[in-house]
Structure formats: C-alpha cells, structure tokens
C-alpha cells in the first residue's frame, strides 16, 4: 500500500468512526455480493466479508445482507457504482449505515461508501 493510500484509508476510518458512532460500520471489508430484485423495489443489498460490521442496530437482523442502499437519487447511483467497482476489483471498502432499517425492514440503510 502506498503512503497516500494508507493516509486516505486511515482518515476514512477515523472519520467514519466519529461521524457514525452508534450506527453500523465496516472498515476494510470486502464485498461478497450485491443483490438487486425488481420485485422488491428500487434498492441494492450489500453483503460483506469478513463480517466486520460493528454497532449493528437491533433492527438489522438479516444474516445474508449487511446493508441496503436505496436507488432513488443520482448520489445513491454513484454510491452503487463505487460498490460495483470495489467488488469487481476485490478492493477493501469502508461502509457505514444510518442506524435505521427504513429502506428494508431487517437491513440497515447504507449512507457512506469509501474506497
């Protein structure tokens, strides 16, 4: 890892920890799957490995998916593009949730992506 990549990763981890204390977060995670089902609605489900998600909210009980990303805005579509890129390149990624399961009843809503 190059020095600047380490500094960016460190800053993202610190920023994520401070900004999302109490909400689910995963730093240095690898995406294992991205699921989109037109019958469920306009959202993408995100699976990660290793399951390093901390501070999982009580509502997030789904064992197959760690986060769900609504796909309603241009920003959310950009976040999905980052997730797909990280998955395709087997890159570690930092994710953080809202602390709520307001997009899907048993999966925390994703609000932060960095890699």
Steps between C-alpha positions, in 0.01 A plus 500: 500500500635840403537763776222721366262202476573415862430859607173509306394168654596617848315830459190322366503257790537776760238715330260210474544405864436853622222590259302179535551400863205281598421406141619188318839538333756278331854608418732291285214276389477308175169495315379144445182581316268766367137402452230689314148359469244691290217328689614645833559858389760758408785390729825304504597257776867484600677198649850533650788273604642479750197599699674786676189706545495654844220674688233312309161657589242272661274520194770359268446127550544374143782244489554516124535873442688759707364819340235613254540802272190676367540588130291816477749782448800567275726488809373156598565379144857634528538309828381184322761558227769521770375175654502321166851629426630387840339158450637460146852594613491308832582822684444552870236759575364701791123506547274663757129487561236736627417294809151449356330227300276743314568375146447130575360375830792283618805653327674825598489777241842587352595869505882506458740332256876554473778309325 
